[in-house]
Amino acid sequence: MRSLAEDGNSRAACVLKVTDDSGKMLSAILIGNNIVNLSASSIATSLALDLWGSVGAGIATGILTLLILIFGEISPKTIAAINAEKISLSYCNIIYWLMKLLTPVIFILNKLSIAFLFLLRVDPNAKDKAMTEEELRTIVDVGKETGVIESEEHEMINNVFDFGDAQAKEVMVPRIDMTFANIDCTYDELIEIFKEDKFTRLPVYKDTTDNVIGIINMKDLLLYKDREHFSIQDIMREPYFTYEHKNTAELFMEMRKSSISLAIVLDEYGATAGLITLEDLLEEIVGEIRDEYDTDEEDPIVKLSDREYLVLGSTNLEDLCEKLDLDFESDDYDTIGGYLIGLLDHLPEKNEIIITDDDVLLRVEQMDKNRIEKIYIKKPEPKEEA
């Protein structure tokens, strides 16, 4: 409607003007509606009494109720709901002048209503008119069900909502999976690291990986000419630091604005917790982005049967629960591997099994030293309805 008004459609402009004061519009419609209904009732009752005597009042009430419901309520509202734009454009002028004509009456009625609400200790302005996130999500879900929104669009829109609530620690590459370069690395050693891991940027540390002092870019390394007197500090760039609980949407805006591709994530003690890239943040919205070097990456969740799954221990707990319809909750752990350690209350061994209160079987499928690499999950059989 706003688009039509901007294109010069006078009726669309009238619709916007009418809906701009929704309270006054509703009052005008209700006044008009009640005047018509009460007038029709009075006339019908009067005629029925003349024709059929005292019995006529009951006959008139029954017939008029049926007619008002069909022709005054159900049918008009159904037609208006189906052809909302067409109907609103056709009748906006009538509503507009009705609002103008009934302004004094509306003013008096509104004042009386406010006074009555005041006696009941009800604040008429207390209702929040802003649409909530849940309402927007519902609209998106309905759009998908009706075919207005494609499945990919539906998923992406929901990802945008989740993106605004997520934190850096949920998206980052954990420290254990990071590749570092020592400040004392030679040119050839750096080339070998880049060849092996196929990254374009590496964090540089001094003494310990908790002391990241810079970022080295593969392009800068390849363009460096004086390889005999190479020093990593000559091409090292300033690192960008953030913290675990940083909102991902805010971090994305900061990194994009400052043209930063990689950020080092610190924990509450200032130690290195992980790293996060612009690609990691973007993938939270559009899904996995794979290039020619990502072809060997494992899917975090592999379906074995209707009730059996093999998942990576690093899989986010909330994402797993959403995809497998599970009810795992933890305030201490973000991954299914951490959640399983919390249930066992000790470092697990391969093939160790635990069954949750919901009868979900969890088995340690693969270990990497003290880290849970893969977990076998078997959901319980669905309960038969009585």
C-alpha positions in Angstrom: 0.0 0.0 0.0 2.8 2.4 0.8 4.4 1.5 -2.5 1.2 2.4 -4.3 1.0 5.7 -2.4 4.6 6.6 -3.4 3.7 5.9 -7.0 0.9 8.6 -6.8 -2.2 6.5 -6.1 -4.5 8.8 -4.2 -6.7 6.0 -2.9 -3.6 4.3 -1.4 -2.6 7.6 0.2 -6.1 7.8 1.7 -5.8 4.2 3.1 -2.6 5.2 4.8 -4.2 8.3 6.2 -7.1 6.3 7.6 -5.0 3.5 9.1 -2.5 6.1 10.6 -5.1 6.7 13.4 -6.3 3.1 13.8 -8.1 3.9 17.1 -10.3 6.6 15.5 -10.9 4.4 12.4 -12.1 1.5 14.6 -14.3 3.8 16.6 -15.9 5.2 13.5 -16.6 1.7 12.0 -18.0 0.4 15.3 -20.3 3.5 15.7 -21.6 3.1 12.1 -22.0 -0.7 12.5 -23.9 -0.4 15.8 -26.2 2.4 14.4 -27.1 0.2 11.4 -27.6 -2.9 13.5 -29.7 -1.2 16.2 -31.8 0.7 13.7 -32.5 -2.5 11.7 -33.5 -4.2 14.9 -35.9 -1.4 15.9 -37.5 -1.2 12.5 -37.8 -5.0 12.2 -39.3 -5.4 15.7 -41.8 -2.5 15.1 -43.0 -4.1 11.8 -43.1 -7.6 13.2 -45.3 -6.4 16.2 -47.7 -4.7 13.8 -47.9 -7.9 11.7 -47.9 -10.7 14.2 -48.4 -9.0 17.6 -46.4 -10.0 20.6 -45.0 -13.1 18.9 -43.5 -10.9 16.2 -40.7 -9.7 18.5 -39.2 -13.2 18.7 -39.6 -13.9 15.0 -38.0 -10.5 14.2 -35.1 -11.3 16.5 -34.4 -14.7 15.0 -34.6 -13.6 11.4 -32.6 -10.4 11.9 -29.9 -12.2 13.8 -29.5 -14.6 11.0 -29.4 -11.9 8.3 -26.9 -9.7 10.2 -24.6 -12.6 10.8 -24.6 -13.7 7.2 -24.8 -10.4 5.3 -23.4 -8.0 8.0 -20.6 -10.0 9.6 -19.4 -13.3 8.2 -19.7 -12.6 4.4 -18.4 -9.0 4.3 -15.4 -9.8 6.6 -14.6 -13.0 4.6 -14.7 -11.0 1.3 -12.6 -8.2 2.8 -10.0 -10.7 4.2 -9.6 -12.3 0.8 -9.5 -9.0 -1.2 -8.1 -6.8 1.5 -6.2 -4.4 -0.9 -9.1 -4.1 -3.4 -11.7 -3.5 -0.7 -9.6 -1.0 1.3 -8.9 1.0 -1.9 -12.6 1.0 -2.8 -14.0 2.1 0.6 -11.3 4.2 2.1 -12.9 7.5 1.1 -16.2 6.5 2.8 -14.4 5.5 6.0 -12.3 8.7 5.9 -15.4 11.0 5.7 -17.2 8.9 8.3 -14.3 9.5 10.6 -14.5 13.2 9.9 -18.3 13.3 10.4 -18.1 11.4 13.7 -15.1 13.1 15.1 -17.1 14.9 17.9 -18.9 11.7 18.8 -15.7 9.7 18.8 -14.0 12.3 21.0 -16.7 12.1 23.6 -16.9 8.3 23.6 -13.1 7.9 23.9 -13.1 10.3 26.9 -15.9 8.3 28.5 -14.1 5.0 27.8 -10.8 6.3 29.3 -12.7 7.5 32.4 -14.3 4.1 32.8 -10.9 2.3 32.3 -9.4 4.7 34.9 -12.1 3.6 37.4 -11.1 0.0 36.7 -7.4 0.9 37.1 -6.5 -0.1 33.5 -4.0 1.9 31.5 -5.3 2.2 27.9 -1.7 3.0 26.7 -0.2 0.0 28.5 -0.4 -2.4 25.5 2.8 -2.7 23.6 2.0 -2.0 19.9 5.4 -3.2 18.7 5.5 -6.6 16.9 7.5 -9.2 18.8 10.1 -11.4 17.3 7.9 -14.5 17.9 5.1 -12.8 16.0 7.4 -12.1 13.1 8.7 -15.7 13.2 5.1 -16.9 13.1 4.4 -14.7 10.0 7.4 -16.2 8.3 6.3 -19.8 9.2 2.8 -19.1 7.8 4.4 -17.6 4.7 6.3 -20.8 4.1 3.2 -23.0 4.7 1.2 -21.0 2.1 4.1 -21.0 -0.4 4.7 -17.3 -0.3 8.2 -17.9 1.2 10.6 -20.6 -0.2 12.2 -23.1 2.2 15.6 -21.5 1.7 14.2 -18.0 2.4 12.4 -19.3 5.5 15.6 -20.8 6.8 17.7 -17.7 6.1 15.2 -15.4 7.7 15.2 -17.5 10.9 19.0 -17.6 10.8 18.9 -13.8 10.8 16.8 -13.8 14.0 19.1 -16.4 15.6 22.2 -14.4 14.5 21.1 -11.4 16.5 20.9 -13.6 19.7 24.1 -15.6 19.2 27.5 -15.0 20.8 31.0 -15.2 19.4 31.8 -18.4 21.4 29.0 -20.2 19.6 30.4 -19.5 16.2 34.2 -19.3 16.7 36.7 -22.0 15.8 37.8 -23.3 19.2 41.5 -22.9 20.2 42.1 -26.6 19.9 41.3 -26.5 16.2 43.4 -23.3 15.5 46.7 -23.2 13.7 49.3 -20.8 15.0 52.6 -19.5 13.7 55.5 -18.8 16.1 57.1 -15.4 15.9 60.4 -17.1 15.2 59.2 -19.1 12.2 61.3 -18.8 9.0 59.9 -18.0 5.6 60.0 -21.7 4.5 58.4 -22.9 7.7 55.5 -20.5 7.2 55.1 -21.6 3.6 54.8 -25.2 4.8 52.2 -24.3 7.4 50.1 -22.5 4.8 50.5 -25.5 2.4 49.5 -28.0 5.0 46.4 -26.2 6.4 45.4 -24.2 3.3 44.5 -21.1 5.3 44.9 -17.6 4.0 45.6 -16.0 7.5 47.4 -17.2 10.6 47.6 -15.8 14.1 51.2 -15.2 15.3 52.1 -15.8 18.9 55.1 -15.2 21.1 56.1 -17.6 23.9 52.6 -19.0 24.3 49.4 -19.2 22.2 47.7 -17.1 24.8 49.9 -14.2 23.7 48.8 -13.6 20.1 50.7 -10.6 18.8 49.7 -10.4 15.2 48.1 -11.8 12.0 50.0 -12.9 9.0 48.4 -12.9 5.5 49.5 -15.5 2.9 49.5 -12.8 0.2 51.9 -10.6 2.2 54.2 -13.6 2.6 54.2 -14.5 -1.1 54.9 -10.9 -2.1 57.8 -10.5 0.3 61.0 -10.2 -1.7 63.9 -10.2 0.7 63.5 -13.8 1.8 67.1 -14.2 3.0 66.6 -11.6 5.7 63.0 -12.5 6.4 61.4 -11.5 9.7 57.8 -12.3 10.4 57.4 -8.9 12.1 58.0 -7.1 8.8 54.7 -8.4 7.4 52.7 -9.1 10.5 49.5 -7.1 11.0 47.8 -5.9 14.2 45.4 -8.5 15.6 41.8 -7.7 16.3 40.5 -9.0 19.6 37.0 -9.6 20.8 35.5 -11.6 23.7 33.5 -14.8 24.0 30.2 -13.2 24.8 30.3 -10.6 22.1 27.0 -10.4 20.1 27.6 -11.9 16.7 25.5 -9.2 14.9 27.5 -6.4 16.5 30.8 -8.2 15.8 29.9 -8.6 12.2 29.1 -4.9 11.8 32.4 -3.9 13.5 34.5 -6.3 11.4 32.8 -5.2 8.2 33.1 -1.5 9.0 36.8 -1.9 9.9 37.6 -4.2 7.0 38.7 -7.0 9.4 38.6 -10.6 8.2 39.7 -12.4 11.3 39.3 -11.7 15.0 40.9 -13.5 18.0 38.4 -14.4 20.6 39.5 -14.1 24.3 37.9 -15.6 27.4 37.2 -13.8 30.6 40.8 -14.2 31.7 42.3 -12.8 28.5 43.5 -16.1 27.2 42.9 -17.2 23.6 39.6 -19.0 23.3 39.3 -19.3 19.5 39.1 -17.3 16.3 36.3 -16.1 14.2 36.2 -14.9 10.6 33.8 -12.9 8.5 33.0 -16.1 6.6 32.1 -17.9 9.9 29.7 -15.1 10.7 28.2 -15.0 7.2 27.6 -18.8 7.3 25.4 -18.4 10.3 23.0 -16.6 8.0 23.3 -18.2 4.6 24.5 -21.6 5.6 27.7 -23.5 4.9 30.0 -21.8 2.3 32.4 -24.3 0.9 35.3 -23.8 -1.5 37.7 -26.2 -3.2 39.5 -26.8 0.1 36.4 -27.6 2.1 35.3 -30.7 0.2 36.6 -33.1 2.8 34.8 -31.5 5.7 32.5 -33.9 7.6 28.8 -33.1 8.1 28.3 -32.5 11.8 25.1 -34.7 11.9 24.9 -37.9 9.9 21.6 -39.7 9.9 22.0 -43.5 10.1 18.3 -44.5 10.4 15.1 -42.9 11.6 16.3 -43.0 15.2 20.1 -43.3 14.9 22.6 -40.5 14.3 26.4 -40.0 14.3 27.3 -36.5 15.3 30.6 -34.6 15.8 31.4 -33.8 19.5 31.8 -30.2 18.5 28.3 -29.8 17.3 26.4 -27.0 18.9 24.0 -28.3 21.5 21.1 -26.0 20.6 21.5 -26.7 16.9 21.5 -30.5 17.5 18.4 -30.3 19.7 16.6 -28.3 17.0 17.4 -30.6 14.2 16.9 -33.9 16.0 14.0 -32.7 18.2 15.8 -33.4 21.5 15.4 -31.7 24.8 19.0 -31.4 26.1 19.7 -28.3 28.2 23.0 -27.1 29.8 24.2 -23.8 31.3 27.8 -25.0 31.4 28.4 -26.6 27.9 27.8 -25.4 24.4 28.5 -28.6 22.5 27.1 -32.1 22.6 30.6 -33.4 23.6 30.7 -31.1 26.6 27.1 -32.0 27.5 28.0 -35.7 27.4 31.1 -35.1 29.7 28.7 -33.3 32.1 26.4 -36.2 32.2 29.2 -38.7 32.8 31.0 -36.4 35.2 34.4 -37.7 34.1 36.5 -37.9 31.0 34.9 -40.7 28.9 36.4 -43.7 27.1 35.5 -45.0 23.7 32.2 -47.0 23.6 31.1 -45.6 27.0 27.3 -45.3 27.1 24.8 -43.3 29.0 21.0 -43.1 28.7 19.3 -39.8 29.5 16.1 -39.3 31.5 14.3 -39.1 28.1 15.6 -42.6 27.1 18.1 -41.1 24.6 21.1 -43.3 24.2 24.5 -41.6 23.9 27.6 -43.6 23.1 31.2 -42.3 22.7 32.0 -43.4 19.2 35.5 -41.9 18.7 38.0 -40.1 20.9 40.9 -37.8 20.1 43.1 -38.0 23.2 40.8 -36.5 25.9 38.4 -35.0 23.3 35.2 -36.6 22.2 35.4 -36.7 18.4 32.1 -38.5 17.5 29.0 -39.5 19.4 26.4 -42.1 18.5 22.9 -41.1 19.3 19.8 -43.3 19.4 16.4 -41.8 20.0 13.7 -43.8 21.8 10.9 -45.4 19.9 7.9 -43.0 19.6 5.3 -43.6 22.2 2.0 -45.1 21.0 -1.0 -42.9 21.6 -3.6 -44.5 23.9 
